[in-house]
């Protein structure tokens, strides 16, 4: 049974076309052709971003880094840390106002009672209390200290003051001990004492490990694990989280003005008046600084906004900035898509939104997707192109180059002969006397049935016979000489030349499998390049265009092959290097007479061996033109003056024309089709 599909109107909730390995590979094409390194190509795609099969944009790392910088600036411009003190001061002023209302209320009640002695006592008490309230210090720590010693008349004011103190103690503790935030809420004196014991045990555990002893982490968690609801699996996990939190609190402190710092320090000391608790916290901070010196203890943030920030808002802003810094560092140091899997996607979603989070999640899957599709292999930790990927690169390069050709450059060409060779064409024709009897059985039977109807046995007549049409193919042997000197990438010629080499290899292996293609790369020296290793071929980081060595190597490679023989040379410079009789490389620019002479001698050897040399010159200067003119007079080959935009057109059309000239049919009628 065939597959069944259902369709519905798009409502925005459905997931569109996702990434697929083939479209991803197509987008990597030129990068893979240029460098032949899947790891670097994926790394560059990860940085720049891409589009999925539906054309939707997937953000790259650079775009996310830009968003992170903008988000950091937005947070810094969102408020003023002085609001921390305004928030506390406003809450204390509300407590004082509530107390004054109660004092005035009691004074009025005494005055309305008609009892003069009561009224006088109430007035004296009210004057004394209002005087103490009037004389409260301006600084928050001093104001808190005085109110802690004050005997409130208003139970509501006293309740609100105690709640404020509890909240401030909790906030001060939370900014240092984030993982224990749930354990320190509404802490009783007994719980506070247990917390001191926990911190003392934690400091002892740190110091035991520093001395090379067993820290006894399991024993510590068994006794104090309720302080850590996140259930850290080891001491490092616990301490790093605490170090990051305390460093964030220190960064907030560093970001304040000196006056604000003094107020916060005094207020913290006042709230945490227990000397042993303050000492244990200070001891913990020193231990964590020593263990995690890179946690950002000296960081500060320049908040430039005008809106006052409350305590919680300021702590959240510092946390966001620290997470932005951490995320920015992870993205900056990511060397492969797989490394992005370690990033907290939910936190990215909080900071940058769904689009960036989804993009990051999809980027992290790029390597895995390519491996599962069989396009890249992981060999001992190094990513390499698979044979399937190399074939696909060739097919894509061939498609791109053929797509740019004019329709009249290649295609169907009718001739008046029918071939007798062994290459079977995709058609047949009626048999004529004298033809080889290569019977097309299906066509013959169809003719008989059409004439006499479907019956058994089938009645055959001579006019029913159909024979296979054949083409006679001459084997071609080609060596592509590819200039790998430094001038090729400098003039943007390297990628087009390499693409032509890969496309030509794919064309020959897929359409002319009996043909031979060898590849020689030449720069300072020449070397044979295996076609399957073409994607990884790179230019020489040395001076020299050694055509002399390249022609020698190409001639030797063709000596072992049969059929018509040709060399296709792609270059952008004249010969500037040769191999000396001692086997050394000699280089000089401009080229010396000896280099040109030795190169032309090798051209003569190729000519005597029946090898035709066709040259494709990129950005040809006068020196190269003169040399190629000399070479073509000797060899009778052809020369093409082209550039990196039209190189593929010239090479492929010339190759096919060469095949067309060497392929001839025989017989009295029919037609010959070239490869389209």
HELIX and SHEET records of a PDB file:
HELIX    1   1 UNK A   21  UNK A   35  1                                  15    
HELIX    2   2 UNK A   38  UNK A   48  1                                  11    
HELIX    3   3 UNK A   61  UNK A   76  1                                  16    
HELIX    4   4 UNK A   83  UNK A  112  1                                  30    
HELIX    5   5 UNK A  116  UNK A  134  1                                  19    
HELIX    6   6 UNK A  140  UNK A  149  1                                  10    
HELIX    7   7 UNK A  155  UNK A  176  1                                  22    
HELIX    8   8 UNK A  178  UNK A  184  5                                   7    
HELIX    9   9 UNK A  189  UNK A  210  1                                  22    
HELIX   10  10 UNK A  217  UNK A  224  1                                   8    
HELIX   11  11 UNK A  225  UNK A  227  5                                   3    
HELIX   12  12 UNK A  235  UNK A  254  1                                  20    
HELIX   13  13 UNK A  258  UNK A  271  1                                  14    
HELIX   14  14 UNK A  275  UNK A  291  1                                  17    
HELIX   15  15 UNK A  311  UNK A  333  1                                  23    
HELIX   16  16 UNK A  337  UNK A  342  5                                   6    
HELIX   17  17 UNK A  345  UNK A  352  1                                   8    
HELIX   18  18 UNK A  354  UNK A  363  1                                  10    
HELIX   19  19 UNK A  366  UNK A  372  1                                   7    
HELIX   20  20 UNK A  387  UNK A  403  1                                  17    
HELIX   21  21 UNK A  441  UNK A  452  1                                  12    
HELIX   22  22 UNK A  462  UNK A  464  5                                   3    
HELIX   23  23 UNK A  486  UNK A  490  1                                   5    
HELIX   24  24 UNK A  494  UNK A  511  1                                  18    
HELIX   25  25 UNK A  531  UNK A  536  5                                   6    
HELIX   26  26 UNK A  547  UNK A  559  1                                  13    
HELIX   27  27 UNK A  593  UNK A  608  1                                  16    
HELIX   28  28 UNK A  622  UNK A  635  1                                  14    
HELIX   29  29 UNK A  647  UNK A  662  1                                  16    
SHEET    1   A 2 UNK A  50  UNK A  51  0                                        
SHEET    2   A 2 UNK A  57  UNK A  58 -1                                        
SHEET    1   B 2 UNK A 376  UNK A 379  0                                        
SHEET    2   B 2 UNK A 382  UNK A 385 -1                                        
SHEET    1   C 2 UNK A 412  UNK A 413  0                                        
SHEET    2   C 2 UNK A 672  UNK A 673 -1                                        
SHEET    1   D 2 UNK A 423  UNK A 430  0                                        
SHEET    2   D 2 UNK A 466  UNK A 471 -1                                        
SHEET    1   E 6 UNK A 526  UNK A 529  0                                        
SHEET    2   E 6 UNK A 516  UNK A 522 -1                                        
SHEET    3   E 6 UNK A 476  UNK A 483  1                                        
SHEET    4   E 6 UNK A 564  UNK A 571  1                                        
SHEET    5   E 6 UNK A 611  UNK A 618  1                                        
SHEET    6   E 6 UNK A 639  UNK A 642  1                                        
SHEET    1   F 2 UNK A 577  UNK A 579  0                                        
SHEET    2   F 2 UNK A 585  UNK A 587 -1                                        
END                                                                             
